Every structure is written in C-alpha cells, then in structure tokens.
C-alpha cells in the first residue's frame, strides 16, 4: 500500500513539474528523495 502511494506521488510530482529532459528528471528524483528522507525521520 505504501509503495503504491509513493509511486503515485512520484508520478504526479514528475507530471506537475513537467520535466523536459534527462537532467530535469534527475533533479526531480533528487528533490523527491530528499523530501522522503526529511519526512521519514
């Protein structure tokens, strides 16, 4: 259940940010990863 929720959040974040290139995609993943780390601790 949690995994599905995280995937949906990731997809919606990428869709809303509208990343257009590979480097933009990498930055979005990095922001999302750091957000998860901050909220999990």
C-alpha positions in Angstrom: 0.0 0.0 0.0 2.8 2.4 1.0 4.7 1.5 -2.2 1.7 2.3 -4.4 1.2 5.6 -2.7 4.9 6.6 -3.1 4.7 5.6 -6.8 1.6 7.7 -7.3 3.2 10.7 -5.5 6.3 10.4 -7.6 4.4 10.2 -10.9 2.2 13.2 -10.0 5.2 15.2 -8.9 7.0 14.5 -12.2 3.9 15.3 -14.2 3.3 18.6 -12.4 6.9 19.7 -12.6 6.9 19.0 -16.4 10.5 17.9 -16.6 11.5 18.0 -20.3 15.0 16.4 -20.2 17.1 13.7 -18.5 18.8 16.2 -16.2 15.5 17.7 -15.2 14.2 14.2 -14.4 17.3 13.5 -12.3 16.8 16.8 -10.3 13.1 15.9 -9.7 14.1 12.5 -8.4 16.7 14.0 -6.2 14.2 16.5 -4.7 11.7 13.8 -4.1 14.3 11.5 -2.5 15.4 14.3 -0.1 11.8 15.1 0.7 11.2 11.4 1.7 14.3 11.4 3.8 13.2 14.6 5.7 9.7 13.3 6.3 10.7 9.7 7.3 12.9 10.7 10.2 
